[in-house]
Amino acid sequence: VYFAIWTALCVAVYSPTFAADLTALETGASSSQPQLLLVDIMTRLKAMGYLTLSVRIAGMVSLGLLMFRTLSSLRFHPHLNMVTATLTASLHSLVPFCCIFVICLTAFVTSGCLLFGERLLQFSTISRSIITVVNMLFGQFDLAAIFAVDYNIAFTWYWCAMVILFLVLFNMLLAIVLAAFDHVRTVTATKIAPYMAAITELRRLAGPMLWPWNHPHMMQLGSFAESANTGLSTAVTSASIAKQLCVTDVDADIVLRKTRAFLAIMHILRDSNLNDDDVDGEDFVGEGEVAPTSVDVSELNQRLDMMEARLEAKLAAMSVNMAALIARIDAKL
């Protein structure tokens, strides 16, 4: 979309007709109807202005989408995914909080507009009052201006707004995010413990060269495992590796331990991709809430089968009763 709008803007700017109209207006070649020529040029300039604004908006949206895509692509890393997982885990608590915040903000915006709108420009309309109240929460506010209108009313309105919107609601927002962050950090620490253990083992065995495929022994071991159709399971022993690679038992044991550590890392990464929603999609259970219990799939299937059998029995009984009722009606008729 961005490049399509940009192409349309370039076509409009570098159009031969537009260049000819500008030249004619400058030289006075079209003296018969200069007003029509000027109207046509102004119409084209307005269209270019709209296209330029559209390009800027499309660029802003593209950068926002690129940011979200970059954040989503960092889900493979447990620490880089911390912010995204925290926001996702706290989302179900942030939605009702935002509703309460909007209600309170609307009350103070409307009251500020009613109290100070006749005397102050920043409260003259609802839109300006919204900007003023939001700036007030971030410390950018002319307090003396509202005090000049009515000190007592301004004092009461200002401190009520600051206590409710800033001291209470903003701290509640911070508490929700921090609680979700602590939950995500605990889950992440538990999740990456096997990964870090495997990395530590691999670093201890391989040194700075962590990747096994950089070593000839690992390449030969992969070929051996593929040809033997055994993979890297427990069926591959140090003795079979030493025999295949023509190395000592000690070197074969190191190679096997390196490969198993690397295989553990690959399994963890694959499982993390399959179970990405364990942290992101997991419902955050706050203090005082009851965590949802897990459902046994087999037991649920059994219950569904029983319900289906009972429903079929009921339908069969209803069919028999309907047949008997129809027979009686026919007999009476």
C-alpha positions as CSV (number, residue, x, y, z in Angstrom):
1,V,0.0,0.0,0.0
2,Y,2.8,2.4,0.9
3,F,4.6,1.9,-2.4
4,A,1.4,2.1,-4.3
5,I,0.6,5.5,-2.8
6,W,4.2,6.6,-3.3
7,T,4.0,5.7,-7.0
8,A,0.7,7.6,-7.4
9,L,2.3,10.7,-5.8
10,C,5.4,10.4,-8.1
11,V,3.1,10.1,-11.1
12,A,1.1,13.2,-10.1
13,V,4.2,15.3,-9.4
14,Y,6.1,14.4,-12.5
15,S,3.1,14.4,-14.8
16,P,3.8,16.1,-18.2
17,T,0.3,17.8,-18.0
18,F,1.0,19.3,-14.6
19,A,4.4,20.6,-15.8
20,A,2.8,22.0,-18.9
21,D,0.2,23.8,-16.9
22,L,2.8,25.3,-14.6
23,T,4.8,26.5,-17.6
24,A,1.7,28.0,-19.2
25,L,0.8,29.8,-16.0
26,E,4.3,31.2,-15.6
27,T,4.6,32.4,-19.2
28,G,1.1,33.5,-19.6
29,A,0.6,31.4,-22.7
30,S,-3.0,30.5,-21.7
31,S,-4.2,34.1,-21.3
32,S,-7.7,33.2,-22.5
33,Q,-8.7,31.3,-19.4
34,P,-6.1,31.8,-16.7
35,Q,-8.6,31.3,-13.9
36,L,-9.5,27.8,-15.1
37,L,-5.9,26.9,-15.4
38,L,-5.2,28.1,-11.9
39,V,-8.2,26.1,-10.5
40,D,-6.8,23.0,-12.3
41,I,-3.4,23.5,-10.8
42,M,-4.8,24.1,-7.3
43,T,-6.9,20.9,-7.6
44,R,-3.8,19.0,-8.5
45,L,-1.8,20.5,-5.6
46,K,-4.6,19.5,-3.2
47,A,-4.6,16.0,-4.5
48,M,-0.8,15.9,-4.1
49,G,-1.2,17.1,-0.5
50,Y,-3.7,14.3,0.2
51,L,-1.3,11.8,-1.4
52,T,1.6,13.1,0.7
53,L,-0.5,12.8,3.9
54,S,-1.5,9.3,2.9
55,V,2.2,8.4,2.3
56,R,3.1,9.6,5.8
57,I,0.2,7.7,7.4
58,A,1.1,4.5,5.4
59,G,4.7,4.9,6.4
60,M,3.7,5.3,10.1
61,V,1.5,2.2,9.9
62,S,4.2,0.2,8.1
63,L,6.7,1.1,10.8
64,G,4.2,0.0,13.5
65,L,3.6,-3.3,11.8
66,L,7.3,-3.8,11.3
67,M,7.8,-3.2,15.0
68,F,5.1,-5.7,16.0
69,R,6.6,-8.2,13.5
70,T,10.0,-7.7,14.9
71,L,8.8,-8.3,18.5
72,S,6.9,-11.4,17.4
73,S,10.0,-12.8,15.7
74,L,11.9,-12.5,19.0
75,R,9.6,-15.1,20.7
76,F,12.3,-17.7,20.2
77,H,14.5,-16.0,22.8
78,P,13.1,-16.3,26.4
79,H,14.7,-13.0,27.6
80,L,14.0,-10.9,24.4
81,N,10.4,-12.1,24.5
82,M,10.0,-10.9,28.1
83,V,8.2,-7.6,27.2
84,T,5.9,-9.1,24.7
85,A,5.0,-12.0,27.0
86,T,4.4,-9.6,29.9
87,L,2.0,-7.4,27.8
88,T,0.2,-10.5,26.6
89,A,-0.1,-12.0,30.0
90,S,-1.5,-8.8,31.5
91,L,-3.8,-8.1,28.7
92,H,-6.9,-9.6,30.3
93,S,-6.3,-7.3,33.3
94,L,-5.4,-4.2,31.3
95,V,-8.7,-4.2,29.3
96,P,-11.0,-3.7,32.3
97,F,-8.5,-1.3,33.8
98,C,-8.5,0.8,30.7
99,C,-12.3,0.9,30.8
100,I,-12.2,2.3,34.4
101,F,-9.5,4.8,33.5
102,V,-11.5,6.1,30.5
103,I,-14.6,6.5,32.7
104,C,-12.6,8.5,35.3
105,L,-10.7,10.5,32.7
106,T,-14.0,11.4,30.9
107,A,-15.5,12.6,34.2
108,F,-12.6,15.0,34.9
109,V,-12.3,16.2,31.3
110,T,-16.0,17.1,31.3
111,S,-16.0,18.7,34.7
112,G,-12.9,20.7,33.7
113,C,-14.6,21.9,30.6
114,L,-17.7,23.0,32.6
115,L,-15.7,24.7,35.4
116,F,-13.0,26.5,33.4
117,G,-14.1,26.4,29.8
118,E,-15.5,30.0,29.8
119,R,-12.3,31.5,31.0
120,L,-9.5,29.3,29.8
121,L,-8.7,28.3,26.2
122,Q,-7.2,24.9,27.1
123,F,-10.6,23.9,28.6
124,S,-12.8,25.6,26.0
125,T,-13.7,22.3,24.1
126,I,-13.8,18.7,25.0
127,S,-10.8,17.8,22.7
128,R,-8.7,20.5,24.2
129,S,-9.7,19.5,27.7
130,I,-8.6,16.0,27.1
131,I,-5.2,17.2,26.0
132,T,-4.9,19.4,29.0
133,V,-5.9,16.7,31.5
134,V,-3.5,14.2,30.0
135,N,-0.7,16.8,30.0
136,M,-1.5,17.5,33.6
137,L,-0.9,13.9,34.5
138,F,2.6,14.2,33.1
139,G,3.4,17.5,34.8
140,Q,2.9,19.8,31.8
141,F,0.1,22.1,33.2
142,D,-0.3,25.7,34.1
143,L,-1.7,25.4,37.6
144,A,-1.8,29.2,38.2
145,A,-4.3,29.6,35.3
146,I,-7.1,27.6,36.9
147,F,-6.3,29.0,40.3
148,A,-6.9,32.5,38.9
149,V,-10.5,31.4,37.9
150,D,-11.5,30.1,41.4
151,Y,-9.0,29.0,43.9
152,N,-11.1,26.7,46.0
153,I,-12.8,25.0,43.1
154,A,-9.6,24.6,41.2
155,F,-7.8,23.3,44.2
156,T,-10.4,20.6,44.8
157,W,-10.7,19.6,41.2
158,Y,-6.9,19.5,40.7
159,W,-6.1,17.3,43.7
160,C,-9.1,15.0,43.1
161,A,-7.8,14.4,39.5
162,M,-4.2,13.9,40.6
163,V,-5.2,11.5,43.4
164,I,-7.6,9.4,41.4
165,L,-6.0,9.4,38.0
166,F,-2.3,9.6,38.9
167,L,-1.7,8.2,42.4
168,V,-4.4,5.4,42.3
169,L,-4.9,4.4,38.7
170,F,-1.4,4.8,37.4
171,N,0.0,2.8,40.4
172,M,-2.6,0.2,39.7
173,L,-1.4,0.0,36.1
174,L,2.2,-0.4,37.3
175,A,1.2,-3.1,39.8
176,I,-0.7,-5.1,37.1
177,V,2.3,-4.9,34.7
178,L,4.8,-5.8,37.4
179,A,2.7,-8.7,38.6
180,A,2.5,-10.1,35.1
181,F,6.2,-9.5,34.6
182,D,7.0,-11.5,37.7
183,H,4.7,-14.3,36.6
184,V,6.3,-14.4,33.1
185,R,9.8,-14.3,34.6
186,T,9.1,-17.2,36.9
187,V,7.6,-19.3,34.0
188,T,10.5,-18.4,31.7
189,A,13.1,-19.3,34.3
190,T,11.5,-22.7,34.7
191,K,11.2,-23.1,31.0
192,I,14.8,-22.3,30.0
193,A,16.5,-24.2,32.9
194,P,17.1,-27.3,30.7
195,Y,18.2,-25.1,27.8
196,M,20.8,-23.3,30.0
197,A,22.0,-26.6,31.4
198,A,22.5,-28.0,27.9
199,I,24.3,-24.8,26.8
200,T,26.6,-25.0,29.8
201,E,27.4,-28.6,29.2
202,L,28.1,-27.9,25.5
203,R,30.2,-24.9,26.3
204,R,32.2,-27.0,28.8
205,L,32.8,-29.7,26.3
206,A,33.3,-27.7,23.1
207,G,34.7,-24.4,24.4
208,P,33.9,-21.3,22.4
209,M,33.0,-23.3,19.3
210,L,29.5,-24.3,20.5
211,W,28.2,-25.6,17.2
212,P,29.0,-29.3,16.7
213,W,28.8,-29.1,12.9
214,N,32.0,-27.1,12.9
215,H,33.9,-30.3,13.9
216,P,34.6,-33.1,11.5
217,H,33.7,-35.7,14.1
218,M,30.2,-34.3,14.4
219,M,29.7,-34.5,10.6
220,Q,30.9,-38.1,10.6
221,L,28.7,-38.9,13.5
222,G,25.7,-37.5,11.7
223,S,26.4,-39.6,8.6
224,F,26.9,-42.6,10.8
225,A,23.6,-42.1,12.6
226,E,21.7,-41.5,9.4
227,S,23.1,-44.6,7.7
228,A,22.4,-46.7,10.8
229,N,18.9,-45.2,10.9
230,T,19.2,-45.0,14.7
231,G,19.4,-41.2,15.2
232,L,21.1,-40.0,18.3
233,S,19.1,-42.1,20.8
234,T,20.6,-44.3,23.5
235,A,21.3,-47.0,20.9
236,V,24.4,-45.0,19.8
237,T,27.1,-45.8,22.3
238,S,30.7,-44.6,22.8
239,A,32.0,-47.9,21.5
240,S,30.1,-47.8,18.2
241,I,31.2,-44.1,17.7
242,A,34.8,-45.0,18.4
243,K,34.7,-47.8,16.0
244,Q,33.0,-45.8,13.3
245,L,35.1,-42.7,13.6
246,C,38.4,-44.5,14.5
247,V,39.0,-42.5,17.6
248,T,39.7,-43.4,21.2
249,D,36.9,-44.2,23.7
250,V,37.5,-40.9,25.6
251,D,37.1,-38.8,22.4
252,A,34.1,-40.9,21.4
253,D,32.5,-40.2,24.8
254,I,33.1,-36.5,24.4
255,V,31.6,-36.5,20.9
256,L,28.6,-38.3,22.2
257,R,28.1,-36.0,25.1
258,K,28.5,-32.9,22.8
259,T,25.9,-34.3,20.4
260,R,23.4,-35.2,23.1
261,A,23.7,-31.7,24.6
262,F,23.2,-30.1,21.3
263,L,20.3,-32.4,20.5
264,A,18.7,-31.4,23.8
265,I,19.0,-27.8,22.8
266,M,17.4,-28.4,19.5
267,H,14.5,-30.3,21.2
268,I,14.0,-27.5,23.6
269,L,13.9,-24.9,20.8
270,R,11.5,-27.0,18.8
271,D,9.2,-27.5,21.8
272,S,9.3,-23.8,22.6
273,N,8.1,-23.1,19.0
274,L,5.3,-25.6,19.4
275,N,4.3,-24.4,22.9
276,D,4.9,-20.7,22.4
277,D,1.5,-20.0,23.9
278,D,2.5,-21.5,27.3
279,V,3.7,-18.1,28.4
280,D,2.1,-15.7,25.9
281,G,-1.3,-17.2,25.9
282,E,-1.4,-18.4,29.5
283,D,-4.0,-16.7,31.6
284,F,-2.3,-14.7,34.4
285,V,-3.8,-15.7,37.8
286,G,-3.7,-12.7,40.1
287,E,-3.6,-12.8,43.9
288,G,-6.9,-14.1,45.3
289,E,-7.9,-15.8,42.0
290,V,-8.4,-19.5,41.5
291,A,-6.2,-21.1,38.8
292,P,-8.2,-23.0,36.2
293,T,-7.8,-26.8,36.6
294,S,-6.6,-29.0,33.7
295,V,-9.2,-31.1,31.9
296,D,-8.6,-34.8,31.2
297,V,-9.2,-35.3,27.5
298,S,-10.0,-39.0,27.8
299,E,-12.5,-38.4,30.7
300,L,-14.1,-35.6,28.7
301,N,-14.5,-37.9,25.7
302,Q,-16.1,-40.6,27.8
303,R,-18.6,-38.1,29.2
304,L,-19.4,-36.9,25.7
305,D,-19.9,-40.5,24.6
306,M,-22.3,-41.2,27.5
307,M,-24.2,-38.0,26.8
308,E,-24.5,-39.0,23.1
309,A,-25.8,-42.5,24.1
310,R,-28.4,-41.0,26.4
311,L,-29.5,-38.6,23.8
312,E,-29.9,-41.3,21.2
313,A,-31.9,-43.4,23.7
314,K,-34.2,-40.4,24.4
315,L,-34.7,-39.8,20.7
316,A,-35.6,-43.4,20.2
317,A,-38.1,-43.4,23.0
318,M,-39.6,-40.2,21.6
319,S,-39.9,-41.8,18.2
320,V,-41.7,-44.8,19.6
321,N,-44.1,-42.5,21.5
322,M,-44.7,-40.4,18.5
323,A,-45.5,-43.6,16.4
324,A,-47.9,-44.8,19.0
325,L,-49.6,-41.4,19.2
326,I,-50.0,-41.3,15.4
327,A,-51.4,-44.8,15.4
328,R,-54.0,-43.8,18.0
329,I,-55.0,-40.7,16.1
330,D,-55.4,-42.7,12.9
331,A,-57.5,-45.3,14.7
332,K,-59.9,-42.6,16.0
333,L,-60.1,-41.0,12.6
